[in-house]
Amino acid sequence: MFLDKAVIICKAGNGGDGAVSFHRQKYVPKGGPDGGDGGNGGNVYIEADASMNTLINFSYTKRFIAGDGEKGDKNNKYGKSGKDIILKVPRGTIVRDYESGAIVADVYNEGERILLLKGGKGGRGNAKFATPTRRSPGFSELGEKTKERKLVLELKTIADVGLVGYPNVGKSTLLSVISAARPKIDNYPFTTLTPNLGVVRYHDDSFVVADIPGLIDGAAEGVGLGHEFLRHIERVRLIVHVVDVSGSEGRSPAEDYTAIRKELKKYSEKLAGLPEIVVANKCDLLADNENLKSLRNKCRKKVVEISAATTQGIDALIALMAEKLRELPPPGPIEFEPFSLEEKVAEEFIITEEGEGVFRVSGSMIENLARKVVLSDPESFRWFQKVLRDKGVIAALKEKGIKDGDTVRIQDIEFEYTA
């Protein structure tokens, strides 16, 4: 079964908490703090695997959570880091942020591994908080907690040449003739429901050709799964536009050509601007040259005459494709502005008055700090207050007019201010 789009939920591991411990040894009654740091949480990676050609695995498992870091221990022992998760996907998979739609990564090269989500940092043990004036800190730091992220995986087929055209114009037959691919072939529209790939060899050159499922009017708006199909030709360097010049389906070849060009342009100007070879297929069924003449007049470029069924003109077409590809830039990942899934913690805080002599301190910097300490622990809270002074929060409270005895609220904690 072919699947080229999947929505998954990923979460990096939480950092382990730091330990509170004091060295205990015979004849050493007052050993110093020796609580170790917590381990870092596991990361989430994505990796290209050339043996895969579908995202079907992600239809069965949709939630991927890396391992949490372990807590620190006595004797300055660090906690074990959490286990990483590696998501293996086909080459050409795009990763998008579900909420914004922004591209996070393009997994293009074989074996390429990209970090999607970084595990939370482990909290520091109490040994790290010892100073000349605070020799026995009775608190540690909590590990950093991570959040779940919803991601979209989109497979964009990696090929040099994309065969496009109406259903039943002979694209699958053409692919089977020019390569070793054996796509399903039958005489009705939408036989090809998945992109078929074939490697074409021409002397010392070789290139990949993708048979894209037949397009119909309105494909750019998603009619007939148009968006799902068009996605697979976004990476190609050359378009081979196949037209049934015999009109065996009762349509005009010239109008077919115009309609498909219109859909390509609606979907992407870049796609419509790619170099194109126009192929008039089923020439063996032509009763006269009127259809061929009208097609040439409409596209105003050279038309390659072939019959995929009888292999007429196939060698000339392969030679032309190879020649065009040699003139074009080499393939590569798409260009995009990378979107980071990591939350950026701003060094900002907000002070609001909630009543006579009551001040609330909030903001991203405060929330980040509060996640790292146990506010209910007196010693930990004293360290938290020191950080507030260092960050300028106390000075800002004074500017707001705070006085001795006034109340300060931070999250669920409330304390009395003393100068």
Buried (B, 14 or more C-beta within 10 A) or exposed (E): EEBBBBEBEBBBBBBBBBBBBBBEEEEEEEEEBBBBBBBBBBBBBBBBBEEBBBBEEBBEEEEBBBBBBBBBBBEBBBBBBBBBBEBBBBBBBBBBBEEEEBBBBBBBEEEBEBBBBBBBBBBBBBBBBBEEEBEEBBBBBBBBEBEEBEBBBBBBBBBBBBBBBBBBBBBBBBBBBBBEBEBEBEEEBEBBEBBBBBBBEBEEEEBBBBBBBBBBBBBBEEEBBBBBBBBBBBBBBBBBBBBBBBBEEEBBBBBBBEBBBBBBEBBBEEBBEBEBBBBBBBBEEBEEEEBBEBBBEBBEEEBBBBBBBEEBBBEEBBEBBBEBBEEEEEBEBEEEEEBEBEEEEEEEBEBEEEEEBBBBBBBBBBEBBBBBBBBEBEBBBEBBBEBBEEBEBBEBBEEEEBEEEBBBBBEEEEEEBEE
